[in-house]
């Protein structure tokens, strides 16, 4: 009896469907899982949980091995999580398919730099620059690599070009100021980083670097005032001791 009743109900539903619009197709389960994993990875990265982000992205990468943007996100989080060489390996796998892709090359260059493979970083970022000469972020990254390699003059040229391509960019101005300071142009460095710190998008790190360069100039009081912005009291007090020591050394 039960089976017969069920069959009648199902048959009636099938027949009535001819006169009614079809039911909406449920979303693909695989797509829903991938969207959920991507959202979880984005959330973890925004919380600086790079290990968590990496785990989600690795799961996604197994499902989408040819997804360039996904591979770059995975490499970036590996780099942030102190696994830069693993990030470089991910990029190398993608570059087999896309050997001149600027997005892949710039991430690979950053991975090499974070892994202390500076010469490879410079070589890779030059390839990225040649592939996309109008991208400011590539010139800026190359400047950091050249500065790390002990080539402040070439680094300044890269930062200057990055600034031409993206004026009023606090990241570029911060890096340019540090390169100027290392190159012995402290007064110019303070002017540059002051300009960066005055921008609405300037980060706490930029403002703290302004305090650092001010201390190097020998003005401990000004450095301490600058250093107290956006820092808890215990960190500000610890930094103040550092600034006083640096300022005293500058005056010798």
C-alpha angles and dihedrals in degrees: 000000000000093000091049092049091049091050091051092050092049092046091050090051091051093050095045089051089072090069099039131065113265118261116261114267110249115242117269109268094218092053091049091052092050092049090050093050092048092050090049091050092049091049093049092049092050088054090049089246093140095165091056092046090049092053093053093045093049089055090051093046090058088058095041108030093162096053105116097190091050092050091051091051089050093049091047093053091046088053092048089049094055094259096110096146090054087052090051090052090054091052093047089056091054094045090061085071098033107028097171100038109136094205092055094042095052092050090047090051091052090048092052091048092051089048090054092248091130100163091053090047092055093046092049095046091050087056089050091049091050090050094049110017095172098057111108094199091061093051090048093050090047089052091055091049093048091048090051089049090057098255103122095164094056090042091055090052091053093048091047091053090047089052091051089053095045114023120193092023109147094203092056094043091049093052092043091052093051091049090049090051093049089049091057098258098118098154092053090045091056091050091050096048092044087058089051094048091052093059116101091233095052114129129225088255092059092052091046090051088054088056090048094053091045089056090049087055088058101254104122095168094055091044091053092050091050092045094057093066113107095352130110115249096254093054092042091052092049091049091048090061090052092049092051091051092048093047091050090051090050091055094054 
